Amino acid sequence: MRNFWASVGLMAELALREAVRKKLVAVLLVLSSLFLGFYLYGVFKMDDELNQRAIEAGIERSRTGLSNAPVMYTTTFGMYLVYFLGSLMSVLSAVGAISADIESGVMQSVVARPVSRAGLVAGRWLGFSLVNMGYVALLSAGLLGGVWAITGYLPPEVVPAVLLLLLVSLLLTGLTVLGSTLFTTLANGIGVFVLYGVGFSGGILNLLGTLSDNATVVTLGRVANVLMPTNALWLGASYHLQPGVMRQMGEAVPNPIFGNAPAPTGMVVWAVALTLLAVVGGMWRFSRRDL
């Protein structure tokens, strides 16, 4: 057991060092800064235009009222981009966590040392998860903090929304690490992205089934959400990001991007369990895999 935890700590540290050595962190910071600057400049121009219109109309804008709907929608959609970029980062950073070293032959020298194979997988997952969660947290803070500094608007329930996005990152990193113990790097990346698409289709099917009053389509959407709960978690996060007026508009005119209900507790518990199952499954598979 001591060897396992020592291996977890060592591999997590190596994953973090690898992210720095390959300039992953530097590239993320630069590109994320450009993204935030571009997006927040658009928010600034929008808010300025809304202020001018309010002055001309002789009305006072409410930060959570209908007059501020463009800013509220832009903020929530910005967080959707954070969710998407964080998901992309979670898959691409860990897609070769195990398979790349096997394909290059590096793994032969690693496992020859007194390193626990299970600890190696858990450590890889932990290290990449820290990088990915840090990325999502920083991007969320930059976007929401920037919008607040420019417009004075802040979504009502930021903390639970960001926590759900961090759970998405943990889940995708876990599934990608599991796939890395089963498939080649390319096949793993394609497979996880297909699963991600299944989750997205679940939200659309659920909406279409509800609008058409078709129980079969609704059931298909729920099955897709269970198979891959990432989109269901995002819809729950988006609900927390919307003030009352947006929630009312969403109930009247539903859409597949913003949710009109919080994430079910069972779905959150299942996402946590699926993450743990993915990591434990990867540990079990790699411990019995021939190199």
N, C-alpha and C positions, 0 to 999 in steps of 0.2 A: 504493500500500500504506500509506503514511503517513497519507493521508486516511482510509483504512478504520479503522486503529487509533485515530485521533483521534476518529472518529465513534463507535466502540464505547465509548470512555471517556466521551464527552460524553453519549451516550444512556443509558448505565448510571447516570451521575450524575443525569440528569434523572428516570430511573425511581425512583431512591431518594428524590429530593426530592419527586416526585409522591406517593409513598407517605406521606411525612411531611406534606405539605401537605393531602392529603385525609384526614388523621387516621387513616389505615389502621393505622399502627404503634401509635398511642395506643389505638385501639379494640381491637386485638389484645391489647395488654398488659393492659388492664382486663378484657376478657372471659376471657382465658386465666387470669388470676389468680383470677377467680371460679370458673372450672372446676376449677382445681387445688385451691382451698380446699374446694370442695364434695366433690371426689373424695377428697382426703386426709383430710377429716374422717370420711368413711365408713371409710377404712382404719384410722384411729385407733380408732374405736369397735369395729371388727372385731377388731383386735389386742388391745384391752383385754378383750373377751369371751373370746378364745382363751386369754389369760393366766389369767383367772379359772377357766376350765374346767380348765386344766392344773394349777392349784393345788388345785382340789377333787379332781382325780383323782390327785394326788400324783405327777405325771410332769413331766419337764423337756422343754420344747419345743426341737426342733432347727429352726434357721432354714431348712434345706434338706431337712427331713424331711417325712413325710406329715402330721404334725400341723400343719405350717405351710402346707398346700396352699391354704387359702382366700386367704391373703395372696399366695402365688405366682401363683395364677390371677387375682386382682384386679390385680396389678401388670402381668401380661402383657396382660390385657384393657385396662388403662389405656393401654398402649402401642399397642394396636390403635386406640383412640380418637385417639391422637396421629397415627397413620398416616392415619386417615380425615380428621381435621381438617386435617392438612398437605396431603393431596390436594385437599381442598375449597379450601383457601387457594391452592394452586398454580394451579388452574383459574380461580377467580374473580378473582384479582389480575391475571392476564395475558389474560383473555378478550377484552379490547378493546385490547390492546397496539398493534395497527396499525389494525384496522378502525374503532375508535371515533374515531380522529383523521381517518380518511378520511371517515367518515359526517358528522362535524361540520365538515369543510372545513379543519381545522387543518393537515392533512398537506400541503396545497397550498403553504402558506407555509414549511413545514419543508424540503421537498425543493427549494424554490427556492434555498435557501442551499447553500453548498459542503459538503454532507453526503452521505456515501456511503450509498446505500440499503441495501446489504448490511451496512454497519457499523451502520446504524440498527436493523435487525432483530436483529443479534447483541448490540448494546448493550442493547436492550430485554429480550432474554432474560437477559442477564447481570445486569442490575439487578433484575429481578423474581425471578430465581433466588436472588440474595443475600438478598433479603427473605424469601423462602419457606424457604430453608435455615436462616436465622437463627431463624425462627419454630419450625421443627421441632426444631432443636437446643436452644433455650431451653425449649420445652415438654417435651422428653424429659428435660432436666436437672432441671427443676422437679419432674416426676413421680417420676423415679427417686430424686432426692435427697431428696424429701419422704418417700417410702416408707422409704428407708434411715434417715432421721432418726427416724421414728416407730417402726419395727419392727426395725431392724437388718438387714433383708434387702436384698440387692442381687442382681439377676440375674447369672448367671455370665459372660456374654460380651456386655457392653453395647456396646463400641466397634463390632464388626462389625454388630451389629443397627442401631445408629443410622446407620452409614454406608450401609446398604441403604435406610433410610428417606430419607436425603438424596438418594440416587440416584433414588428414586421422585419426589421433589420436582423434581429436575432434568429428569427425563423428562416429567412432566406439564406443566411450564412450557414445555419445548421444543415439545411437541405442540400446546399451546394457542397459542403464538406462531405456529407454522406455520399452524394453522387460522385465525388472525386475518389472515393474508395471503391466504387463499383465500375465506373466507366472511364474512357479516355477524356482528356480535357475538353476536346471539341464536343463530344457527345454529351458530356455533363452540362456544358453551357447551354446547348440547344434544349436539352431535357428540362432544365430548371426554368428557362424562359417559356417553354410550352406550358409548364405547370402554372407559371405566372399568368399566362394568357387564359388558362382555364379559370383561374380566380376572377379575372376581369370579366370574362363571359358570364360568370355566375351572377354578378350584379346586373348585367344587362338582361339576362334571361328572367331574373326575378322581377325586374321592373316591367318587362314586356308581358310577363304572365299576369302581373297584378293589373296592368292597364287593360288587358284583354280578358281578364277574369278566367284565365286558363290554368287550372290546377296542375296540369302536367308540366307546363313550362315553368311554373313557380317551383315545383319539386325539382326539376332539373337544375334550376338556379341554386337551390339550397344544397343539392348534392355537390355542385361545382364549388360552392363556398366552403363546404366541409373538406373536400379534397385539397383545396388550396385557399386558406382563409385570409390571405393578404388583403384582397379587395374589401372583404367584409370588415376588416380592422380599419382600413382607410375610411370607409363610409361611416363607421362609428366615430373615428377621429374628426371627420368633417362636421359631424353633428355637433360636437363640442365646440367647434370653431365658429359656429353660426349663432348670431344673436336671435332674439325672438322673431323679429320681422322676417329674417331669412328663413327660419324654420317654418313659419306660416306660409311663405311663398313656395317653399319646397313641398309642403303638403298639398298645396293647390295645383302646382305644376311640377311633379317629380322629375328628376333627371338621374342618369346613371353615375354621375361624378360626385354629387353631394348627397349625403345621407339625410334622411328625415327621422332617424331614430338612433339611439345609442347602440353600440355593439352589444349583442347579447352576452351575458356573463358566461354562458356555456361555450360560446365561440372563443372568447378570450382564454378560458381555461383549456379548451382544445388546442389553441395555437401554442400555448405554453407546453402542453403535453407533447404536441407534435414536434416542437423544437427539441425537447429532451429525448424523444424517441429517435429523432434523426441523428443526434450526437451519439447516443448509446449504440444505435445501429451501425454507425460508422466505426465506432471503437470495436464493436464485435466483429465486423466484416474485415477490417484491416488486421486484426489480431490473428485471423485465420487465413489470410490471403498469402499465396505464394508470390514472391517477387520474381 
